[in-house]
């Protein structure tokens, strides 16, 4: 039989405990599956579907029993947590200066926390508690030395949290005069997410939804150990921003509360133009010829100017865009840049203890992550602050291609206070917002 002569109805192939022949039409298939007639077929299908549904619900409920509800251990760092923190310190020490001058040896301790304890690593004899940025609210109490144990060759401290609402923020905080990076502990993240999903559901269906499995799968896809380490580096960079530009960091943090209500977050026309800008940036980063990269970078700047003019953005809203791209765009750039450097440097070797972490990919997944980030960049048309993370990051990577010395010029101009850009590689591209020295 010529395969081209076969109709769709007689190409039915089913996995079934009967032998079916290619070439049988639908009625013949149904007769072989159910020789006694078709009346029992719907009933059997319904019973089978009901059985499957019951089994799925049972497995869903059972799956919640196999996922923890609390950290273990809760009052100390596990060996894997210590390995991740050691790697974060080592990675910044080794390649940090290649991204930001002076970052490698900047005295930036790290705080990690779970539901009950905060742990401090990298600062000896710390002052009590911490202060939030930029509010400067005092939080926490005295730090307790954990005797007989070290992280990255240094002693570390802990303190019990009064409740989760006063835990250190995933950002940067101050301990005395020291700027510290602060991050949730990796093992606590999926547990907390599962608990949050559970408590956000009606009690009638709570037991039937595999909320802990959902959290574990989502975070497993979104953040492996590689991703967790660069998330710490992201917050370490914010601490460095605070050390070098404390006033601008404070302004970038409060600008949303001051002017966010005026910003046209949900205007569909505005967001479509934002999406066009993001696509121009993604196209520029994908271009292989420098001339084409410059053309697309110029197109991005032209689109940006047109959007700002069409929607009459005043100086305060322009400042909002620039500050958020400077703070969070450069933060996202830093996390990806340090990951890229670790992945491409054949001489760099992660700490040996991470070999026991099955969730660590030895930074080999950077290329896949980059593709995901470029896809996300192209989708930046939603009405939230996330857009600035991506457009700021993309501008910074373009600057690496068009003017590789731009980061050094920023470091050299840390004390300057002028609106003048630090460089002029192209007539239009010099206006890059993440590169403005003082957008206030």
C-alpha positions, 0 to 999 in steps of 0.5 A: 500500500502506498503510504500517500494513499492512507487517510488520517482515519486508517492510520490510527496507532494505539498502545493497547493490549490488542494487536492493531493493524495499520490500514484499519479504519476507526470502526474496525479499531473500535470493534477490536478494542471492544468486540461486544459493542460500543456501549461499554466503551464510554463507561470504561473511559470514564472509569479509567479517567476517574481512576487516573484522577484519583491516583494523581490526587493521591500522589499529589497529597502524598508528595507533600509528605516527602518534602520538608517544611523546615530547614535541616539543620536550622541553627547552623550551616550545612556542609553544602551551604558552607561550600556555596558561600566559600565558592562565592567568596573565592569567585569574587576574589579571583575574577571580581576585578576583571569586572569591577576594579577594586571589587575582588578585595572589597571587604564585603561580608555575606549574611544568609538566613533561613526561617529562624537564624541569620548567619554572618560570614566574613566579618570579625567581631561584628557590631550587633544587628544590621541596618536596612538600606536605605531606610537605616532601620536597626534590626537584629541583636548581638551576633553569637560566634559559632565556635569550632567551625569556619567558612572560607577559612574564617570564623562565622556568627549567627543570631536567632531571628525574632520572626521572618518579617525582620530577617535581613532583606535579599539586598545589601545591609549595613553592619556598623560601617560595613556594607554586607551582601544578604541572601536567603539560604538556598536550602530554605528557598524551595521550602519557603516557596512551598509554604507560601503556595500552600498558605495561599490556597483554599484549605479545601484543596490545599492537601490535594495540590503538590505545592512542595513539588511545584516549588522544588521543580520551579526552583530547580529549573530557575536556580541551580547552585550556579544560579544561587552563587551568582545571585549572591554576587548580585547582592555583593555588587549592590554592597559595592555600589553602596560603598562607592556610591551610597547616595545614588544607591539610596536614591535608586531605592527610593525613586519608585516610592517617590515617583512610581505612581506617575510612571505609565506602567500599564499603558499598552502603547508605552509598553509596546514601545518598551518591547521594541527597545528591548528587541533592538537591544537583543538584536544588537547583542546577537549581531556578529558584525560590529557595524550592525551592532552599532546600527542596532544600538543607535536604533535602540537609542532612537526608539528610547528618545521617541518613547520618552518624547511621545509620553512626555516623561518629565525629569523625575521619570527619566531619572527613575529609568536611569537610576533603576537601570543603573542599580538593578541593570548593572546588578544583573549584568554583574551576575551574568558577567561573573558567571560568563567569566567563570565558564570561559576561564579554563584555569578557574576551578571551583572549590572541591567541596561543591563536587558533592552538590548534585545541583552544581553544574560547574558553570557549564550552563551559562550559554543556555542561561544566556539564551533564556535571558535574551528571550526574557529581554525580548518579552519586557513589556509587562508593567513592572520594575523587572524591565529595568533589570534587563534593559540595563543589563543589555546596555552594559553588555553592549558597552563591553563590545562598543567601548570595553574600557567603560567600567574602568572609567566609571571606577576612575570617576567615582567621585565626580558629580557631572551629567557628562557621559564618560565616553563618546564611542558613538554620537547617539550611543554615548547617552546609555543610561547605565553609564550616566555618572550622575542622573540626579 
